[in-house]
Amino acid sequence: MKNFKALFFLLAVFSIQPNFAQVWIPDNGDGTYTNPIIHADYSDPDAVRVGDDFYMTASSFNCIPGLPILHSKDLVNWKIISYALAKQPPFETYDKVQHGNGVWAPSITFHNNEFYIYYPDPDFGIYMIKSKKAEGPWSEPLLVKAGLGLIDPSPLWDDDGKVYLVHAFAGSRAQIKSLLVICTMNTEGTVANNDEVMIIDGHESEGTIEGPKFYKRNNYYYVFAPAGGVSTGWQTILRSKNVWGPYEKKKVLEQGKTSINGPHQGAWVQTQTGEDWFIHFQDKGAYGRIVHLQPMKWENDWPVMGRDLDKNGIGEPVTTFKKPNVGKKYPIENPAASDEFNLPALGLQWQWQANSRIHWGFPTSSGYLNLFCINSSKDEKRIFEAPNLLLQKFPAEEFTATTKLTFNARLDGETTGLMIMGLDYSYLCLKNNNGKLYLNQKTGTFDKTVSETETKAVLVENNTIYLRVKVKKGGICSFSYSSDDVKYQPIGIDFTAKEGKWIGAKLGLFALSQKVTNDSGNVAVDWFRITK
C-alpha cells in the first residue's frame, strides 16, 4: 500500500492526477456528446466565452466556498478551476448554517478586460464581484443594490456606454413575484439605481418567470427567462428594440415528449467559429439541477433551441448531438470528485456548510487530510446544523464512494464518518465510547421536524477503517465497511437520498464532538475515491 501511495504522490507532483471520477462522461469520443454535460448540481448556470475559453458559474446557496468557476474549451468537457467567493457576507449570518439562503442565481460577464459576477442574496440584495482572471483573486463582494427579495441579476453594457440591470423578485421576501424589471446602473456597474421599469408580469401566461439573462443582438434587446416553475417550466424569450420595452415574447424550449423536464434557465454562448449554444439545467430531484447543452440558431431574430421534434414551433432538448465546433479537439475532462489528499490543498470539489474556520481541518504534505472533532452543535441529532461538514455534489446517476480514514479519538463522544446529506440524511457514524470504537448507521430528517433513528452499533477493532456508500439509480444508497478494502460488510438499511434546500443531495465527511476541549481528536483521511 505504501508503494501505491508513493505512486499517487509522484502523479500529484507532476500534475498527472489519477481520475477515479469517470462515472459520467458526456463526450462520446466520436465527435458527439450526450446530455447532461455535467451530471451534478450546478444550479442556475451562467457562462461566458473569452477568446478560446468558456467559463461557467452557478448558484451555491449556503455552501462555502461559493460561486464555483468552471472552465471548458469545447462546452462539453468541464473542470472546476476556482471559487469566486471565499467567504460569504455578512459574516455574522453565514458563519452559521443557512440552508437554502445565500447565493442564488448569478450571472457572469466579461467587460473591459474584467470578469464580473452579479449574484443575489434574497435577504440582503444584489452583490457584484470582479477579477482580471477567472481563477482569481476576486474582489470583495460589493452590495450594488440593497433590498429584500431582489434576485437573479444580469447586467448589460450597451453600445452607447449606458449600463442596465435586469432582475426578478423572490415572493418569500419581497411579497411580489413573477415580475421582471430593468434599472440603470452607473458606468462602473457598482451602483444599481432605483429607477426600475417592469418589462413583464408573468402571472397571466408565464407562471413563475425569473432567472433573466440580458443580451443585445442586431439592435434587439433580449431577455432570456425561465418560466413555469423549476421542475415543470420552459424557456421564454423577450425582445424589444427599446431597452424599456414593450417586449414581445416567445416560448423557445420545452420538455415536449422528451424526458428532460423543466428545460430552462441558463446561458447563450457563441463559439469562436460563430455557432450558438444554450446551457441550461434540469431539476433531477436528489441529484440536483444538472447541466445540459442545446444547439441554438437564429431565425427571424428569434433564438431556436434544441430540435422541434413535434413541429409546433418550440424546440425540445436533444439527448445526443454533434459537439460544438471550436476549431480543435480537446481531451475528456470532468469536474473533480475523487481526492487522494496528496497535495497541500483541499480539492476544489469540497465545500463546507458555512464560512469555514481555520480549526476545522487542514490538508497536509503527508498524503492525508486532517479533520478535527470540533463541537459545533449542542445536539448530536441536529447534525444538519453543523457548519463543519465537508461535502461535495453527487457526480453521476450511479457511483460508489469509498474513503479510507484513521480515527485518532481523544474524548468520549467524538465521531467521524461518511455522510449523505439532504432534507433526509443518512451516515455511517464511527464513535468513541470509553476508548472503544463503534460503528452504526444513523438516518434522519430536518425538513420540518427533527427525527433520527440508528442501527445497533458494531465494535470496530482497528482505528483505520474503509467506509463505502454505493449509489444506484433513484438515489438508492447502500452502506458498507471494511478493515482491509477487500471484503466489505453491509451495514444498516438502504436509504433513498433526497435533495437539500434548493440544492441536490451531497456526500462527504465529518468530524464532530459532543464536548468542547483544548485538544480535540482528529481523523486522518487517506483518500476519498469515486468509482463506478
N, C-alpha and C positions, 0 to 999 in steps of 0.2 A: 504493500500500500504506500510505503514511503516513496518508492520509485515512481509510482503513479502520480503522487502529489508533486514530485520533483519535475515530472514532465509537464504538468499543468503550469507550474511556476515559470518554466522556460518559455512555454507558449505565451503566457501573460506578458513576460518581459519583452518578447518580440512582437507583441500586439497581435498574435495569431490566436485569438480566443476560441477555445472549443465551443461549439454551438450545439447545446442539447435542446434548443428551442424550436427545432424544425418540426413542430407539431401542427403548424398551419402554414402552408406555402401557397400563396396566390399565384406566383409566377409558374406557369406550366412548362417553361423551358423551351417552348416551340413557337415563341412569338405571340402567345396568347396569355391571358390571365383569367382567373376565376374569382368572383366576388365571394365573400368580402376580402378587400385587400389587407385589412387588419382585423382579425377576429378577436378584438379586445376593446375594452370600454374607453374609447377616445371620443367622448360625448361632445356634440355640437362642434364638429371640426371646422376649422377655417385654415386656408392655405394661400400661399403666395409664391410666385416664381421670381427669382432674382438670378439673371444670367442663365446658367445651365443647371441651377439648383432649385429644388422645391422645398418649402418649409411649411410645416403644419403645427398648429397648436389646438388645444381643446380645453373644455371645462375641467376643473379639478376639484371644485367644491371645497371640502374641509381637508383634503389630502395635501400634505406638505412634504417636499417642495411642490409648488403648484405651477400651473401653466407649462406643461411639457412642451418641448420643442423637438419635433421630429424632422428628419431630413431624408430626401429621396432624389435620385437622379432621373427616375422614369415614372413616377407616380404609382408604382406597383410595389416596389421594394423600399421599405422604410426602416429607419434606425432612430432610436432616441439619442439626441446629442446633448441636451441640457434641459434645464428648467429656467423659466424667466422669473419665477417668484420664489426666492429662497425662504422668505418668512412673510407671513400674511398679516397686514394691518387691519384694524387696530389690534395691537399685540395683546392687550388685556382681554380681548374677546377670543382670539384664535390661539392663545396659549392653552385653551381648553377645547375639548372636542365639540364640534358644532355640526352634527350630521345634517347634510343637505343644504347647509349655508355656505357662504364663502364665494368662490369664483364660479360664476355662471358663464353662459356662452360668450366667449371672447371673439375678437377679430384681430387678424394680423395683416399689416400692410407694410409696404416699403416706399418711403417718401424721402426725397432729398438725401439719399445715401444712408438712410437710417431705417431700422425696423421699428415699427410702432405696434404695440398691443393695447387695445382698449378692452377692458374687462369690467363686468358689473359685479358688484356685491349688493344684492337686493335689500340689505339692511342699512347700507351706508351711501351708495351712489356708484358713479362711474369713475373708474381709475384709468390712468394711462401710464405705461412704462415704455422705454425705448432703448435701443442699443445699436451700435455700429455693426456688431456681428451677432448672428443668431445664437452663437454659442455663449454670448455674454462677454463681459458683465452687463447686466441690465440695470437701468436706473431705478431708484426707489419709487414706489407707486405714488402717483400724484392724483389727488381727487379733483377731477376736472368738472364734475357736476354732482353735487350732493343731493340726496333725496331718497326717500323710501320707495322701493319698488321699481326703480329705474334699471332696466335690464337690456341685454343684447345690443350693445352699441356697435356701430360701424361707421367709420369716417369716410369722407370724400374730399380730396383736394381738387378743386375744379380748375379748368383751364385758365380762368381769369384771376386766379390767386385766392378766390374765396374758399372757405372751408366750412363743411357741413357735417352734421352727425345725425344719423337715424337711430332710433331706439324704440323699445317696446316697454310694457309695464307688467309687473307681477301683481295680479289681483290680490294675493295673500298679504301684500304690504300696501299697495297703492289704492286698493279698493276699486280699481278700474283695470280692465284687461282687454285683449284682442283689439288693440289700437296700435298704430304706428305713427310716430311723429318725427319731424325733422326740425333741427335747430341749427343756428350758426355757431361757429367757433372762431376764436382768434387765429391769426396766421400760424402761430406755433402749434396749434392744436392742444393747448394747455388749459383753455377755459371754454366750456360749453355754455352758451348764453341761454337765458330764459325767454326765448322767443319762439317756442315750439309751434309748429303748424301740423295739424293732424292730416295725414295723407290717406288713411283708410280706417274705417270702422268695420271690423271683420265679423260682427255679430250676425249679420244677415245671411252671409253665404260662405264665409271663410273660417268659421269656427274659431279656434284659438290661434289667431295669426300672431306670429312673434318671430324671433331669430333673424331679423333682417340683415342683408348684406348689400352694400351700396356700391354701384358701379356706374360708369359712363361709357357709351359707345355710340358712334355715328350721331352725335348730338342728342341722343336719348339718355335720360337718367333712368337707371334701372334699380329697383329694389327687389332682390330675391328673398322671399319669405315663406317659411313653412306655415301650414295651416291645418286645421282639423285634428290636432292632438298628436302627442309624441308617438304613440304606437299605431295610430289609425289614420294619420293625415297624408297630405300631399304637398307638392311644391307649387307655390303661386309666384308669378312674376308680375310686378307692377312696372309700368313705363310711362314716361312723360318727357316732353321737350322743355318743360319748365320745372325747375327743381322743386317748386312748391305745389306742382300739380296743376290741374287734376290729372290723376293717374288712371290709365287703362290697366286692366288685369287679365291674366290668362293662367289657367292651370296647365302645367307642362310635364309633370311627372306624378304618377300614381301607381298603386300596387297592381291594379288590374287583376289579371288572372295569375299573376306570379305569386311566389311565396314570400316576397320581400314586403313586409308591412311597413307603413309609415315612411316611405322613402322621401326624405326631405332634410332641410337644414344643413347647409354646407357651403362650399366654395366653388366659384367658377375660376378655373385656371386655364391658361393658354400656354402650349408648349412653344419652344423657340422655333419650331417648324410651322407654327400657325394653327395647330389643332386645338380645339376647345374640349374641355373635360369638366365634369362636375363631381365633386367629392361630397358625399352625404353619409348620414348614419341610418342604421336600422335598429330599433329597440328589440333586443332579444332577451328580455327578462333577466335572469340571473347572470347572463353573460354581458349585460350592459348594452351600451349603444355602440355597435360595431360599425366599421367604416367600409363603405362601398365606393366604387368609381364608375361613373356613367359617361359614355361618349356623348358629345354635345355638338350641335351645329346651329347655325342661324338661318332662319327663313323669314323673310319679310320683317327683319329686325326684331324677331322673337326667338328666344332660345328653344331648341328642340332637344330634349334629353332622352337617353335610353333608346328604346325602339317601340314604335307604335304598332304593337302586335295585333290589337283588335281594331285598328283603323278608325279610332274615334277622335283622332287629332291630339291625343295625350300620350306621352311616352310612358313606357313601363321599364323597370330595371332589367338590365342584362345580367346573365349569370356568367357566361364565358364570352370573351370578346378579344379582339386584336389589341395588343398592348399599344400605348401611346408611342408615336414616332418622335423620339428625342434625338435622333441622329446617330446614336450609338447603342450598343447592348451593354447592360450592366449586370453584375453578379447578383444572385439571390441574397436577400438580406431581410431579417425580421427584427422587430423590437426585442430587446434583451429580455430574457426570462430567467435562465439559469445563472447562478453566480458561484464561482469557485472561491471567492473571497481571497484571492491571491494578490490582488492589487491593494495598495494602501488607500483605497477609496471605495465607498459603497456604490454598488451598481445602480445605474440610473433607473432601473425598474422599480426601485423601492421607494415607498412613501410612508410617512407617519400619519397619525390621525389628527395631529395638531402641530403647531410650531414646535420644532424639536428643541431639546435641551441637551447640553453637552454631556451630561452624566448618564444618558440612556444607553450609550454604547459607542464602541469605536471599531473601525477597521484596523487591521494590524498589518505588519510586513511579514508576519509569520505564517500566513496561509489560513487565517480564520478571522471570523467576525466575533467580537466580544460584546455581548449584551448583558446589562446588569439588572438584577432583580430589584426594580425600583417600586416603591409603594406609590401608586397614583390613583387608587380608588379605595374608599373605605370599605366597600362591599365587594368581595371577590365575585359575587354573582352579577355584578354590573361591569363586567369586563369590557363591554362595548363603550364605556366611558373612559377607558384607559387611553391616554394620548400616545403612549409608547408601544403601540402595536406596529410592527414593521411589516407592511403588506404590499402586495403587487396585484395587478389585474389578472383575471383568467386569460390565458394566452391562446386558447383554442376551444373547440367544442368538446374534444376528448383529449385528455392528457393525464400523466402521472407526475406528481411532485414528491420528491424524496429528499430528506435532509439528514445529514449526519451531525450530531451535536454531542458535546460533553458538558454535563451539568455539574458545576462546582458550587453546590449549595452551602450556605453558611448558617441560615436561620430556619427554624421550623416554619412551614407555610410558604416557603419560596416555591415558585412554579415556573415552568417553561414548557414549550411545546409547539405544535403545528396546528394552524387555525384556518378555518373557512369562515369569513365574516360577511354578514349581510343583515337584513332585517330579522332573519333567523340565522343562527350561527352554530357551529359545532367545532370542537377542537380536541386534540389529544393533549392531556394535561399530565405532565411529569412533576410530581410534588414531593418535597422533602418533608417527611414525617418522623420526627425523633431519630434523625440520622439515617433513615431508610428511604428509598425512593419507590414511589408507587405511580403506576400509570393507569389512567382511565379516560373515557370519552365523556365530555360534557357537552350538552346541547341546550340551546335556549333561544329566546326571542326578546327583542326590545321594541317591537313595532308599536304596541300600545301599553301592554302590561309586561312586567318583568317576570319571567319564569325560567327555571333551569332544571334539567334532570341530569343524572350522571350514572354511568355504569359502575359495577363493582370493580374496585381497583385491584390491579395485579402487582405483585412485588417484582421490582427490576433489580437484578443482581449487580449490574455494572452501570457506572455513571455515563458511559459512552453508549449511545443508542441511535438507531436509524428509525425515523418516523416517515410514514408514507400515506398519501391520500391519492386514490385513483378516481378521476372524474370522468363519468360517462355522459352520453347524450342526455339532455334534460337536466344536467347539473347534478346527477346522482353521484354522491361521494361515498367511497368506501375506505375506511381507515385500517392501517396495519402497522406493525412494528417488527424490528429485528435486532438481534445482537451482533450479527455478522454480515449484514447486507446480502445474505444469500437466501436464507429461509425466513419468510415473513409470516407473522401470526396475525390473523384478523382480530380486530378489537372493536367492540361496540356494534352499532347497527347502522345501516345505510342512512345517509342524510341527504335531503334534497336542498341544494343551495338556493338561496333567494337573494334577489337584488337588495342593495342598500338603499339609503335615502338619496334618490336621483343618480345613483351610481350602480355599477354591476357588483356582483359578489367579488370578494378579494380573498387572497390566501397569503399566508406568511407565518411569521414567528412572533413570539412574545417572551418576556422575562419579567415576572412580577413578584411582589412580596406583600404580605399582609401587615408587615411591620415597617417602621422607619428605623434605620440603623446607620451607624457611621462607617460600616464596612459590608456592603451588600454582596451577596453571592452573585455568581455570573454563569453564563452559558457561552461556551466557545463553539460557534457554528462553523464546522469544517467546510461544508458546501451545501448548496441548495440546487437541485437539478430537476429540470422539466424534461420529461421523455414521453414517448408515445405509450 
